[in-house]
Amino acid sequence: MALLDLLSGEGGKKAGFDKVKAHLLNPSLSSYFMVTIPDGPSDDGGWKKFKGQNKIPTGLEKLHLLCSEATLPGSSLVTHEIRNDRTGVTERHAYRRMFDDRIDFTFMVNAGKDAYLPIKFFEGWIKYIAGESVASGDGKVGIKDENYAYRMKYPADYRAQQGLKVVKFEKSPSWGGGLSYNFIGAYPIAVTSMPVSYDTTQVLKSTVSFTYLRYYIDGIDETSEKDQQPGDKKNGDHSKPETTPPEGEWTSFDESITGQDLSNFNTKTNVEGAFNPSTKDAAPIPWHDESLLK
């Protein structure tokens, strides 16, 4: 649709305000989003017991509401540069998709019931990843001891395979659907420092960085694996050259490489009949004409 069609009415008249508003004055607003945080690692592996022992709150609904800022992730394609295929042309062929290495979430820190929920929850998750222990004495070394050493858990024990989600929506369903960013294998890697001061009182906020393996988006038309498979020639598939016979119809190895039947080729005598011409009236090969040798 051309721009003039968007901004013009019937018969070349000026478009009404409603039409202009429908196309240009309905931008997506950044303040309409929702974040879902997983309840720790997917594999239980003692996480529930750990939360109970360390008195980590489990009010995830409140944690979702406390998220005041998030980031929609991005990705890029890594390309290989080709310079010599065509004169004066530089091509770049994509061979890998790279995702951002982290995503940041900012939470308002609450008081009252389940006070400091974001700090306690994410600090507890990181503590669980590091295998941190407070107990000491009787030959045990705890975090309070100077010579304490961390022993990290295996990734399968602390990753959340599903659950971390950022949903972007609009205030009215008529303004379009939403996008749901789903993260695979996510876990927190950093809780940033939070300054406090006697200056003007502000809401205490905590920023948490998550890393993840990849993400996928719900809300974009999905293509099934079947649709991505090569079709047959009847459907107009040109992924293979027309000269390439169907698989299994090569008569010899030489034919599979050259596309010609070289079984009759005789290098000791002559080259006549090398490609087994089927017509008797074929023109003679010039260098085989004996009269040219006299």
N, C-alpha and C positions, 0 to 999 in steps of 0.2 A: 504494500500500500504506500503510495507516494505521500509526501508531506502535504501537498495541496489537497489531496483527498481527505486527510485527517482534519484540516483546518478550514475546509470549505463546505458549504451546504449544497443543496440540490440546485441544479441549473447555474452553477458558478456563483451563487450568492454567498455572502458571508455566513460563516457557521455560527450557530447560536452558542451562547455561553455554556450551556449544558454539554454540548459536544466537545468544546475546548477543555472544559473541566474534566470530562471523562478520560481524555487522552493525556493531558499535561499537568493537571492539578491534583493528581492522586499519587503523590510519591510515597514510597515506603518509609516509615518512621522508625528511627533507631531505638525508641523506647519500648517497643512492643516485642518482647522476647521472654523466653522461659528456659531455665536451666534445671536439668535433672542430674543429681550427683549419686553415683552408686554407693551402696552401703559397704564400702571396703572391697577387698579382693573377692573375686568370684569363687575361688576355691576356699572353703571354710578354713581348713588347716589351722584351727586354733584362734581365728580372728575374733569370734564371738566371746570366747573365754578371755582373750586378751583385753577386749573392750570392758568386760565386767571387772577384771582385776584392776584396770587403770581408770575406771569410772569415766569412760568416754561416752558422752551423750549419743543417743540414737535418734534424735528428732530430725529426720531428713526433710520432712515437709517444711519445717521452719528454716532449715538450711537452704532449701531451694528459694524461699522467699527472701532470704537475706542477701542473695546474690544481686548486687546492684550494677555490675558491669561484666560483660563477657566479650569475647572476640570470635567472630566467624572465621574459621580457618581458611587457609588457601593452599594451593599446591602448584607445582610447576613441572615442566617437562625437561628432562636432561637430553641434550641433542649431541650428535656426533657431526663434526664439520667435515664436509667433503669439498675439495677444491679442484680436483683434476678431472672430473667426469665431463664437464662442459667448459669450453674456453670462456673465461671471463665471468663464470658463474660460481658462486659459493652456495652450496646446499647444506641444510641442516636436517638430519634425520633423527627423529625421536626414538629413544630406546629405553627410557625409564621415566616413571612418574615419581617425583619427590614431594613429600608432604612436609609441612612446617614441623619443626622439631618440638614445639610446645604450644600450649594454649593457656592464656591467663584468665583467671576469674577473680573478681574483687567482691568481697563480702563485707557487709556491715556487721560489726561485732555487737552482739546483744548483751544486755544485762538482765537481771531477774532470774526467772526460771531457765534452766539450762544455760547459765551465763557463759559467755565466751565460747559459744558452740563452734564457730568456724575454727578458732585457734585450737581448741581441744581435739576436735575431730581430725583435722589434717596433721597436726603435730603427732597425734596418736598413730595415724596411718604410717607416717614416715618412721616413727619409732618402731613400729611393727616390722617394717621393711628392713631396718638396720639390725633387728634382733636385739634391741637394747634391753638391758637388765639392770635393775637397781640393786638387787640383792647382793650382799657382800658378806664376808666373814666365813669361818669354817672352810678355808681354802678356796672360797669363791671370790671372784673379782667382779665388782660392780662398776657402774658408770661413775660413781663417786671416787673410785680409786684412780690414782695417776696412771697406772700401767694398764688401764682397761683397753681392750681392742674390740672392734666391731666385727661381727660375722653376719654378712648379708644373707637373706633368704633367696631361694631360687625364684626366677621371674614368674613362674606359674603360681607361686604361693602369694604374690602380692599384686598382681595385675587384676584389673576389672575387665574381663573380656567384653562385657556389655554393660550398659547402664548410663554411661556418661553421654549426655545429650544436650544439644542447644537447639531450641525451636524458635524460629523467627516467624511471626505471624503479624496480622494487621488488626486494627480495631474493629473492622467490619468484615464478615465473610465475603461480602460482595466485592471487596477490594482485591480479591484474589486469595488463593490458598496459601499455605505456609510451607516452610522448608525445615526439615528436621535433619540436623547434622548428628550422626551417630558415630561414636569413637570406639575403636577396637583396641584392647590391650592397654588401657589408660591407667595411670597412677600418678600421684603427686611427687614432684621432684624438688620443689622449693616453696617455702613460705617466706615471703619478703619481710624485712624489718618494718616495724610500725612506729613512727615517731610520736611521742607524747610531749606536751609542753604546757606551760601556764599561760600561754597566749589565748586568743579567742577560742572558746570551746567549739570543737567540731566532732562529728561522728567518727569514732575509731573504725578504721577499715583495714582489712587484711587481704592481701593479694596472694593467690596460690597459683603456681604454675604446674600444669599437667603435661606429661609426655604421653605419646600414644604411637601405635603402629601405623594406623591409617584411619580414614573416616569414609563414610558413604552418606549420601544424601537421599532421604525420602522426600518425594515431591517432584522429582524430575522423572520424566518418562523413562521407564526401565526397558532395556533390551535383553531378551532372554538369550541364553547360550545357543539355543537352536537357531535364532535369527542371525547369529554371528558366524554360523558354519557356512562354508562355501556351498553355493547351490549348484544345480546341474546346468548344462548348456541350454536346455529348453527354456529356462527362466532368464536367459541372458547373462549368465555368469561368465565373465571374461577374466577370471583370476589366473587361468592357464592359457598359454598360446594355443591357437587352433591347430597348429601342426603337431602338438603333443598328443600321441595316441593315449587312449585310456590305459590305466594301470593294468599290467598283466598281459598286454598285447605286443610287447617287444619280442622280436624273433631272435635276437642275439644281443650280446653285450655291446658290440660295435654299433648296432643300430640304436641302442639306447643313448649312446653318446653323440653320434653324428646325425641320426635321423635317416640314415641310408643303410641299405642291406649290402654289406661288404663281404658276404660269404663267398662270392664268385671272384673276388679280386685275386689276381695272380701276379705277384711281383717278380717272378723268375722269368716269365716269357714276355708278356705284353700287357697292355692295359685295356685291350679290347674286351668289352663285356664286363667292365669293372662294376658298373651299376646295373648290369643286366637289362639293357634296353628292350622294351617289349615290342617295338615296331621294326619291321624289316627295312623300311625306307629311310631309316635314320641316316643323317649325313655322316660320312666317314671321319674319323679323327685325323686331323691334318698331319700330325707328326707320325702317324702309322702308314701314310701313303708312301709305298716303296719308290714311286717315281720321283719323289722329292729328294731321295737320297742319291740319285744318279748324277 
